[in-house]
Amino acid sequence: MPLRQRRRNRETVTAPMPENGGTPGHMGGCGSDGPRIAYVLLWFPLSSETFIFREIANLRKRGLDISVYTMYGKSLKGCSATMLAYGGPVCRMGIAALPDIMGAFFRELGKRPKFVWRLMRKGLFRRMRNLESLCENIWCFLAGFLLARKCVAAGINLIHSSWANGPATAAWIASCLSGIPFAFTGRAGDIYPEDGILAEKAAEALFIRTNNSANVDWLASFCPDHKKDSIFLIYNSLTLSVSPPDRERQPGCPFRILAVGRFARTKGFPELFTAMARLKREGFPARLTLVGDGSWRRKLLALRRRLGLEDCIDMPGFAPNDRLAAIMREHDVMVVPSVVHGNGDRDGIPNVIMEALSRGMPVVATDVCGIAEVIRDGETGLLVCQRDPRALAEAIRRMFADWPQALCMARRGRKLVNEMFDPDRNTTALRDLYLKSACGDGNA
């Protein structure tokens, strides 16, 4: 549910009457059928963003009229059958839309050159954390001009970005041009480290949603005083079904460890490999399955070879979300060794933690960002300091040394995540926030 209540206080932007005959602004509440909401993303559906897919699908089941707008084209590799069967409206841009994007930009530049130049000074000429972020921001800035026209034509009442970086830039620009209010969700790597215009987006957003309490004060630091109460905490919803009965271990078998995630700098898999090397040296009978893929694949393969772990670490590749439940049944303990990168990039609360606990699987994790909200050391799992392979190895040992206690922690963890990440409650909270905001209820 919302963490803080706020009084609506937004300065509207007057937009010219669009050439397609739409009505500028759409600020005056919703029609009899309820609000129309635009969800802005880079891709949709995306195999690594099952939580966003479920969020949209659950909101649509609750009757919200949601249209998805993606800044890029299709990226369907690894998507589950459920994701591929999504039947809601999706408008994809990508390189094929470049002529329309530039056409929308130059039409607006011709009509309101001073206004567009002000937007460019605010949204383009800022320092970004890396070249990829810079290119993403430029593309999304320009795509925002076409997004504005599409949202006006579709009668959209609220533009919402599921991420605070590039997609939020597009939503912000579309809002400035059309007068339609916008909001965004700040999660993890999209706000740590912040992009160069997070403060501008935070100041002009109708509200900001976040999915873990560790982010609230960080996001508030970018808001002006009168907007600090516009941040709402609504957790994600579980994406897997509830757990089966407690799992049994076969005596004499190696301990089966599972890790799942993108092969990226924030996941801490090198530290996990080092912990596995320590366990192997000490004669501890454990085997790790690392499920996932990404830019660090070659680096991890080389590290596995250098540490002599090819006989005890399996790397089968990426697995769609609908296969995870079966994979979890084949393993004993989930390990989530997240780290904070030197530039501040980090995980929020990795969804695999909630998925594991919901299946009754004990979890070992590191104390990064919002993870401690779920893994309470000794109560719902074992929590260790990040970048400490020795502590990670010891926690794995402790889990298997007292298996009944490990299962007891998993049961408590399952109860906690079923409450915190309950799809019905969290979808209701998010729907109510959208309805109150998009329909001009005075209190969001």
C-alpha positions as CSV (number, residue, x, y, z in Angstrom):
1,M,0.0,0.0,0.0
2,P,1.1,3.6,-0.4
3,L,3.9,4.5,2.1
4,R,2.9,8.2,2.1
5,Q,-0.2,10.2,1.2
6,R,0.1,13.3,-0.9
7,R,-1.9,16.3,-2.0
8,R,-2.1,16.7,-5.7
9,N,-0.1,19.8,-6.7
10,R,0.9,19.7,-10.3
11,E,1.6,22.6,-12.6
12,T,-0.1,21.7,-15.9
13,V,1.5,22.4,-19.2
14,T,-0.6,23.8,-21.9
15,A,-0.2,21.8,-25.1
16,P,-1.4,23.0,-28.6
17,M,-4.4,21.2,-30.2
18,P,-2.9,18.2,-31.9
19,E,-3.2,17.9,-35.7
20,N,-5.1,14.6,-35.4
21,G,-8.0,16.3,-33.6
22,G,-7.3,14.9,-30.1
23,T,-7.9,16.9,-27.0
24,P,-4.8,18.4,-25.3
25,G,-4.1,17.7,-21.7
26,H,-6.6,15.0,-20.7
27,M,-6.2,16.4,-17.2
28,G,-9.8,16.7,-16.3
29,G,-10.6,13.2,-15.0
30,C,-11.7,10.0,-16.6
31,G,-14.6,9.0,-18.7
32,S,-17.3,6.5,-17.7
33,D,-15.1,3.6,-18.7
34,G,-12.2,4.7,-16.3
35,P,-8.8,6.0,-17.1
36,R,-6.6,5.0,-20.0
37,I,-3.0,4.4,-18.9
38,A,0.1,4.2,-21.0
39,Y,2.9,1.9,-19.7
40,V,6.3,3.0,-21.2
41,L,9.1,0.4,-21.4
42,L,12.1,-0.3,-23.5
43,W,10.8,-3.8,-24.5
44,F,7.7,-5.7,-23.8
45,P,7.4,-8.5,-23.0
46,L,10.9,-9.1,-21.9
47,S,12.0,-12.5,-20.4
48,S,14.0,-10.9,-17.6
49,E,11.0,-8.6,-16.6
50,T,8.4,-11.2,-15.6
51,F,7.4,-9.1,-12.6
52,I,6.5,-6.2,-14.9
53,F,4.6,-8.5,-17.3
54,R,2.6,-9.9,-14.3
55,E,1.9,-6.4,-13.0
56,I,0.4,-5.3,-16.3
57,A,-1.5,-8.5,-16.7
58,N,-2.9,-8.4,-13.2
59,L,-4.0,-4.7,-13.6
60,R,-5.7,-5.5,-16.9
61,K,-7.6,-8.3,-15.1
62,R,-8.8,-5.7,-12.6
63,G,-10.3,-3.7,-15.4
64,L,-7.6,-1.1,-16.0
65,D,-7.3,0.0,-19.6
66,I,-3.6,-0.3,-20.2
67,S,-1.7,0.2,-23.4
68,V,2.0,-0.6,-23.6
69,Y,4.4,1.6,-25.5
70,T,8.0,0.3,-26.1
71,M,10.8,2.5,-27.1
72,Y,12.6,-0.4,-28.9
73,G,11.3,-3.2,-31.1
74,K,10.7,-6.8,-30.2
75,S,13.0,-8.9,-27.9
76,L,11.0,-12.1,-27.3
77,K,13.9,-14.5,-26.9
78,G,13.4,-16.6,-23.7
79,C,9.8,-15.4,-23.1
80,S,7.4,-17.9,-21.7
81,A,4.4,-19.1,-23.5
82,T,2.2,-17.0,-21.3
83,M,4.2,-13.9,-22.2
84,L,4.1,-14.6,-25.9
85,A,0.4,-15.0,-25.7
86,Y,-0.2,-11.5,-24.2
87,G,-3.2,-10.1,-25.9
88,G,-3.2,-6.4,-24.8
89,P,-2.4,-3.5,-27.0
90,V,1.4,-3.0,-27.6
91,C,2.8,-0.2,-29.7
92,R,6.5,-0.7,-30.5
93,M,8.8,1.9,-31.9
94,G,12.4,0.9,-32.5
95,I,14.5,1.8,-35.5
96,A,11.5,1.3,-37.9
97,A,9.8,4.3,-36.2
98,L,12.8,6.6,-36.7
99,P,11.1,8.6,-39.6
100,D,8.0,9.1,-37.5
101,I,10.0,10.0,-34.4
102,M,12.1,12.6,-36.3
103,G,9.0,13.9,-38.1
104,A,7.2,14.4,-34.7
105,F,10.3,16.2,-33.3
106,F,10.7,18.6,-36.2
107,R,7.0,19.4,-36.4
108,E,7.1,20.4,-32.7
109,L,10.4,22.3,-33.2
110,G,8.8,24.2,-36.0
111,K,5.7,25.1,-33.9
112,R,7.4,25.9,-30.6
113,P,11.1,26.3,-31.1
114,K,11.8,28.0,-27.8
115,F,9.9,25.4,-25.8
116,V,11.6,22.5,-27.6
117,W,15.1,24.1,-27.1
118,R,14.3,24.4,-23.4
119,L,13.4,20.7,-23.2
120,M,16.6,19.9,-25.0
121,R,18.7,21.9,-22.6
122,K,17.0,20.1,-19.7
123,G,16.9,16.6,-21.1
124,L,19.8,16.1,-23.5
125,F,22.9,18.0,-22.4
126,R,23.4,16.3,-19.0
127,R,26.1,13.9,-17.9
128,M,25.0,10.2,-18.0
129,R,26.8,7.3,-16.2
130,N,28.0,5.7,-19.4
131,L,27.7,5.7,-23.2
132,E,24.9,3.2,-23.2
133,S,22.8,5.3,-20.9
134,L,23.6,8.4,-22.9
135,C,22.4,6.8,-26.2
136,E,19.3,5.3,-24.5
137,N,18.4,8.7,-23.1
138,I,18.9,10.5,-26.5
139,W,16.7,7.9,-28.2
140,C,14.0,8.0,-25.5
141,F,14.0,11.8,-25.5
142,L,13.3,11.9,-29.2
143,A,10.8,9.1,-29.0
144,G,8.9,11.1,-26.4
145,F,7.8,13.4,-29.2
146,L,6.1,10.6,-31.0
147,L,4.8,9.1,-27.8
148,A,3.1,12.4,-27.0
149,R,1.2,12.3,-30.2
150,K,0.2,8.7,-29.8
151,C,-1.0,9.2,-26.2
152,V,-3.1,12.2,-27.2
153,A,-4.6,10.3,-30.1
154,A,-5.4,7.3,-27.8
155,G,-7.0,9.5,-25.1
156,I,-4.4,8.5,-22.4
157,N,-5.0,9.9,-18.9
158,L,-1.7,8.9,-17.3
159,I,1.7,8.0,-18.7
160,H,3.6,5.7,-16.5
161,S,7.2,4.5,-17.0
162,S,8.2,1.2,-15.3
163,W,11.8,2.4,-15.0
164,A,13.3,5.7,-13.9
165,N,15.9,6.0,-16.7
166,G,15.3,6.1,-20.5
167,P,11.6,5.1,-20.4
168,A,10.9,7.8,-17.8
169,T,12.7,10.4,-20.0
170,A,10.3,9.5,-22.9
171,A,7.3,9.7,-20.5
172,W,8.4,13.0,-19.1
173,I,8.9,14.6,-22.6
174,A,5.5,13.2,-23.7
175,S,4.0,14.8,-20.6
176,C,5.6,18.1,-21.2
177,L,4.4,18.2,-24.8
178,S,0.8,16.9,-24.2
179,G,-0.1,18.0,-20.7
180,I,-0.9,14.4,-19.8
181,P,0.5,13.7,-16.3
182,F,3.3,11.2,-16.0
183,A,4.7,9.0,-13.2
184,F,7.5,6.5,-12.9
185,T,8.7,3.6,-10.9
186,G,12.3,3.6,-9.5
187,R,13.7,0.2,-8.7
188,A,17.4,-0.5,-8.7
189,G,19.9,-0.1,-11.5
190,D,17.7,2.6,-13.0
191,I,18.3,4.9,-10.0
192,Y,21.7,3.7,-8.8
193,P,23.7,5.6,-10.0
194,E,21.2,8.2,-11.0
195,D,21.1,9.5,-14.5
196,G,21.7,13.2,-15.1
197,I,18.1,14.2,-15.2
198,L,16.5,12.1,-12.4
199,A,16.0,15.3,-10.3
200,E,14.1,16.9,-13.2
201,K,11.9,13.9,-13.7
202,A,11.3,13.5,-10.0
203,A,10.3,17.2,-9.7
204,E,7.7,17.0,-12.5
205,A,6.3,13.5,-12.0
206,L,2.8,13.3,-10.6
207,F,4.1,10.6,-8.3
208,I,6.9,8.1,-7.9
209,R,6.4,4.4,-7.1
210,T,9.1,2.2,-5.7
211,N,9.2,-1.5,-4.9
212,N,11.4,-1.5,-1.8
213,S,11.6,0.7,1.2
214,A,15.4,1.1,0.9
215,N,14.7,3.4,-2.2
216,V,12.3,5.8,-0.5
217,D,14.8,8.2,1.1
218,W,17.1,8.0,-2.0
219,L,14.4,9.0,-4.3
220,A,13.1,11.7,-1.9
221,S,16.6,13.3,-2.1
222,F,15.9,14.2,-5.7
223,C,12.5,15.7,-5.1
224,P,11.8,19.3,-4.1
225,D,10.3,19.8,-0.6
226,H,6.7,19.9,-1.8
227,K,7.1,16.6,-3.7
228,K,8.8,14.5,-1.1
229,D,5.5,13.1,0.0
230,S,4.8,11.9,-3.6
231,I,6.7,8.6,-3.2
232,F,4.7,5.4,-2.7
233,L,6.0,2.0,-1.7
234,I,4.2,-0.8,-3.4
235,Y,6.0,-4.1,-3.5
236,N,6.1,-6.3,-6.6
237,S,3.8,-9.3,-6.8
238,L,4.8,-13.0,-6.7
239,T,5.3,-14.5,-10.1
240,L,5.2,-18.2,-9.2
241,S,2.6,-20.2,-7.5
242,V,2.6,-21.0,-3.8
243,S,5.0,-23.7,-2.5
244,P,4.6,-27.4,-2.3
245,P,5.2,-29.3,1.0
246,D,8.7,-29.1,2.5
247,R,11.4,-30.6,0.3
248,E,13.3,-33.7,1.2
249,R,17.0,-34.3,0.9
250,Q,18.4,-37.6,-0.2
251,P,21.1,-38.8,2.2
252,G,24.5,-39.2,0.7
253,C,23.8,-36.9,-2.3
254,P,25.8,-33.7,-2.9
255,F,24.2,-30.6,-1.6
256,R,22.4,-28.9,-4.5
257,I,22.9,-25.2,-4.7
258,L,21.0,-22.9,-7.2
259,A,21.7,-19.4,-8.3
260,V,19.7,-17.5,-11.0
261,G,20.2,-14.2,-12.7
262,R,21.7,-12.1,-15.5
263,F,25.4,-12.5,-15.9
264,A,26.1,-8.9,-14.9
265,R,28.3,-6.9,-12.6
266,T,25.7,-6.6,-9.7
267,K,24.9,-10.2,-9.3
268,G,28.1,-11.2,-7.4
269,F,28.6,-14.5,-9.2
270,P,32.5,-14.3,-9.1
271,E,32.2,-14.2,-5.3
272,L,30.0,-17.2,-5.4
273,F,32.5,-19.1,-7.6
274,T,35.2,-18.2,-5.1
275,A,33.0,-19.5,-2.3
276,M,32.5,-22.7,-4.2
277,A,36.3,-23.1,-4.7
278,R,36.7,-22.8,-0.9
279,L,34.0,-25.4,-0.2
280,K,35.7,-27.7,-2.7
281,R,39.1,-27.3,-1.1
282,E,37.5,-28.2,2.3
283,G,35.9,-31.3,0.9
284,F,32.3,-30.1,1.2
285,P,30.1,-32.1,-1.2
286,A,28.2,-29.3,-3.0
287,R,27.3,-28.7,-6.6
288,L,26.1,-25.4,-8.0
289,T,23.8,-24.8,-10.9
290,L,24.0,-21.2,-12.3
291,V,21.0,-20.5,-14.4
292,G,21.1,-17.4,-16.7
293,D,23.0,-15.6,-19.4
294,G,24.4,-12.2,-20.2
295,S,27.5,-10.1,-21.0
296,W,29.6,-11.7,-18.3
297,R,29.2,-15.3,-19.6
298,R,32.7,-15.6,-21.1
299,K,34.2,-14.1,-18.0
300,L,32.4,-16.5,-15.7
301,L,33.3,-19.5,-17.9
302,A,36.9,-18.5,-17.7
303,L,36.7,-18.0,-14.0
304,R,35.1,-21.5,-13.6
305,R,38.0,-23.0,-15.6
306,R,40.7,-21.1,-13.7
307,L,39.3,-22.1,-10.3
308,G,39.0,-25.8,-11.4
309,L,35.3,-25.8,-10.8
310,E,34.0,-27.4,-14.1
311,D,33.2,-30.6,-12.3
312,C,31.0,-28.8,-9.6
313,I,29.4,-25.8,-11.4
314,D,26.8,-26.3,-14.1
315,M,25.9,-23.4,-16.4
316,P,22.9,-24.6,-18.5
317,G,22.0,-21.1,-19.8
318,F,18.9,-19.0,-19.6
319,A,15.6,-20.6,-18.4
320,P,12.1,-18.9,-18.9
321,N,10.2,-18.1,-15.7
322,D,7.7,-20.9,-16.3
323,R,10.6,-23.4,-16.0
324,L,11.9,-22.0,-12.7
325,A,9.6,-23.9,-10.4
326,A,10.7,-27.3,-11.8
327,I,14.4,-26.2,-11.5
328,M,13.9,-25.1,-7.9
329,R,12.4,-28.5,-7.0
330,E,15.6,-30.1,-8.2
331,H,17.8,-28.1,-5.8
332,D,18.1,-27.5,-2.1
333,V,19.2,-23.9,-1.4
334,M,19.1,-20.7,-3.4
335,V,22.1,-18.4,-3.1
336,V,21.8,-14.7,-4.1
337,P,25.2,-13.1,-3.8
338,S,24.3,-9.5,-5.0
339,V,26.9,-6.8,-4.8
340,V,27.0,-3.0,-5.2
341,H,29.2,-2.0,-8.2
342,G,31.8,0.8,-7.8
343,N,29.5,3.3,-9.5
344,G,26.6,2.5,-7.2
345,D,24.7,0.1,-9.5
346,R,22.9,-2.5,-7.5
347,D,19.9,-4.9,-7.3
348,G,16.7,-3.8,-5.4
349,I,15.1,-7.0,-4.1
350,P,15.9,-9.7,-6.7
351,N,12.6,-11.4,-7.6
352,V,14.3,-14.8,-7.5
353,I,14.4,-14.5,-3.6
354,M,10.6,-14.2,-3.4
355,E,10.2,-17.0,-6.0
356,A,12.5,-19.4,-4.0
357,L,10.9,-18.7,-0.7
358,S,7.4,-19.0,-2.1
359,R,8.5,-22.6,-3.1
360,G,9.7,-23.4,0.4
361,M,13.4,-23.1,-0.7
362,P,16.0,-21.9,1.9
363,V,17.9,-18.8,0.8
364,V,21.4,-17.4,1.5
365,A,21.8,-13.8,0.3
366,T,23.9,-10.6,0.8
367,D,22.9,-7.4,2.5
368,V,22.4,-5.2,-0.6
369,C,19.7,-2.6,-0.9
370,G,16.3,-4.0,0.0
371,I,17.3,-7.7,0.4
372,A,17.3,-7.4,4.2
373,E,13.6,-6.5,4.0
374,V,12.9,-10.1,3.0
375,I,16.0,-12.1,4.2
376,R,16.1,-11.5,8.0
377,D,19.2,-13.2,9.2
378,G,18.5,-16.4,11.1
379,E,14.7,-15.8,10.8
380,T,13.8,-16.1,7.1
381,G,17.2,-17.0,5.7
382,L,20.9,-16.3,6.1
383,L,22.2,-12.8,5.3
384,V,25.9,-12.1,4.9
385,C,28.0,-9.1,3.9
386,Q,28.5,-8.6,0.2
387,R,31.9,-9.4,-1.5
388,D,32.8,-11.9,1.3
389,P,33.3,-15.3,-0.3
390,R,34.4,-16.8,3.1
391,A,31.2,-15.7,4.8
392,L,29.1,-16.9,1.8
393,A,30.8,-20.4,2.0
394,E,30.2,-20.5,5.8
395,A,26.5,-19.6,5.4
396,I,26.1,-22.4,2.8
397,R,27.7,-24.8,5.2
398,R,25.4,-23.6,8.0
399,M,22.3,-24.2,5.9
400,F,23.2,-27.8,5.2
401,A,24.6,-28.5,8.7
402,D,21.1,-27.9,10.3
403,W,18.6,-28.8,7.5
404,P,15.5,-28.8,9.8
405,Q,16.4,-25.2,10.8
406,A,16.9,-24.3,7.2
407,L,13.4,-25.5,6.3
408,C,12.0,-23.7,9.4
409,M,13.6,-20.4,8.1
410,A,12.2,-21.2,4.6
411,R,8.7,-21.7,6.0
412,R,8.9,-18.3,7.8
413,G,10.2,-16.7,4.7
414,R,7.4,-18.2,2.7
415,K,4.8,-16.7,5.1
416,L,6.5,-13.3,4.9
417,V,6.7,-13.1,1.1
418,N,3.2,-14.4,0.7
419,E,2.1,-11.4,2.8
420,M,4.5,-8.7,1.4
421,F,4.3,-9.7,-2.2
422,D,0.6,-10.8,-2.3
423,P,-0.6,-10.3,-5.9
424,D,-4.1,-9.4,-4.8
425,R,-3.2,-6.8,-2.2
426,N,-0.4,-5.2,-4.2
427,T,-2.3,-5.1,-7.5
428,T,-5.2,-3.4,-5.6
429,A,-2.9,-0.8,-4.1
430,L,-1.3,-0.1,-7.5
431,R,-4.7,0.1,-9.2
432,D,-6.1,2.5,-6.6
433,L,-3.0,4.7,-6.9
434,Y,-3.5,4.9,-10.7
435,L,-7.3,5.5,-10.4
436,K,-6.9,8.3,-7.9
437,S,-4.1,9.9,-9.8
438,A,-5.4,9.6,-13.4
439,C,-8.9,10.6,-12.5
440,G,-7.9,13.8,-10.7
441,D,-9.1,12.8,-7.3
442,G,-7.3,15.5,-5.2
443,N,-5.4,12.8,-3.2
444,A,-3.2,10.3,-4.9
